[in-house]
Amino acid sequence: MSFFSSRGGSCVTASQAILQGLAPNGGLYVPAMFPTVSGADLAVMGSMSYPQRAALILRQYLEDFSPAEIEQDVAAAYGADRFRDPAVAPVRKLDDSTFVLELFHGPTLAFKDMALQLLPHLIRRSAEKNGETREVSILVATSGDTGKAALEGFRDVPGTSCTVFYPLEGVSDVQKLQMVTTAGANTHVIAVRGNFDDAQTGVKELFSSEAFAEKMREKGRVLSSANSINFGRLVPQIVYYFSAYADLVKQGAVRMGDPVNFCVPTGNFGDILAGYYARNMGLPVNRLICASNRNNVLTDFFNTGIYSTHRTFFRTISPSMDILVSSNLERLLYEAADRDGELIATWMRQLKECGSFSVGEQRLDWLGSMFWAECADDKDTLAEIRNRYLQDHYLTDPHTAVAGHVLREYRKARNDQTPTVIVATASPYKFAADVLRALKNTEEREPDAFAASEELERMTGVPMPDQVQGLRDLPVRHRRECEKTGMAEAVLAELA
Ligand SMILES: *Cc1c(COP(=O)(O)O)cnc(C)c1O
């Protein structure tokens, strides 16, 4: 399988696409075609373990990886030492037509683990395949969740290191504790005296600085990125859509071949895009429901065909979806534009220069035949957490609750009885204070996250994951701080 740039040109192998991350012309790597998974393969998946299901899907795209290499990597990523639930991504039934796909049983309790547990292995192999003998050094700026997921993924993976910058102002106490207690000889965590934008801008500058790249080369290292536009992060996400379907058939909830919907809490459009790729590969998906929080740029896009960033940015209780530019949408636009890279380049230029672009009536209709989009504000989200618990005795985190609310709106609007899977992206214990205040129906928010978790456990009997439980007692291993102008020196000192 070859990969092209979504903005035209480039033709690379899977390992090159993974190693490079972004195409040289700024486009995203897209597969030359969508391989199909037959009904027979889908039927066989029902009796496979999650790592076996992952290997089956990955093989379709990673043609320059041998089956044995893929099997080793998925075994390392999805083993019992990494995921608390033996099913890895279990499907729970809420009622006859509503199911939840739980993607939060990994080390950091959020869906980012599904991809970031595997990506480091794919990067290491891609480096080997392309004769890259230097250590691959990953740099990440984080507003909280991605940083910890990257650190856990790269921890002790040979031939790699991972350095995370987080803003001193702006991450929660638990998020900070999660990062600074990370073990592993190749993990580095640096606090930037500034906000998230300062950290992100600083990392972007490091990536574009030839002087910094040269200093890293002198140390025998080459820079790379683990952000969500890397194809190596997308491909592991395709797996759980197939896995969920196989489980629904196995549970007798749908008959093989019958359509299902997925309702996905969306920010950067990576998770739901993987669902669209699964659909193109032959998975019987009727509709993909795109759920946004108050930052509803995608809701407006799917309803008008106009993508516009001329809007206010809101901080919400579902912070991992607080995003105005959904990078992975570019891969869907590429298909909507009949794979016309020049048109994509034009739209992306308009977005950068004017803050908006329009796809036109016909393409909007095409998108509307597969996607439906709506949003939920914080009040809707809190009400959904409470109602879902009262109705189904099921605890949802705020991100998942955004999807739960939007699914109710979809059913009201379309009266569609197709069985629907809500994609659950975080453990409720990762956002215990807000979940607790939703259940108690109060404005008051417990300031201590551990106290909130304990009360939540007492109140609901839903067990608190060990990752939260044990966090208080772990030693702090990372204490380095730097000014926003001193990030290059800080990395070089860390990696010395
Ligand atoms: C990243 C994230 C999302 C959004 O996923 P995208 O791929 O960016 O659309 C939703 N929920 C949680 C908990 C996340 O961490």
The ligand as a Gaussian input file, in Angstrom:
#p B3LYP/6-31G(d) Opt

LIG

0 1
 C       -8.783000      13.313000      22.313000
 C      -10.093000      13.040000      22.979000
 C      -11.326000      13.187000      22.292000
 C      -11.421000      13.691000      20.875000
 O      -10.895000      12.812000      19.930000
 P      -10.477000      13.337000      18.487000
 O       -9.797000      12.212000      17.829000
 O       -9.550000      14.511000      18.741000
 O      -11.723000      13.774000      17.793000
 C      -12.497000      12.883000      22.971000
 N      -12.473000      12.485000      24.253000
 C      -11.328000      12.331000      24.947000
 C      -11.376000      11.911000      26.373000
 C      -10.095000      12.604000      24.340000
 O       -8.955000      12.467000      25.050000

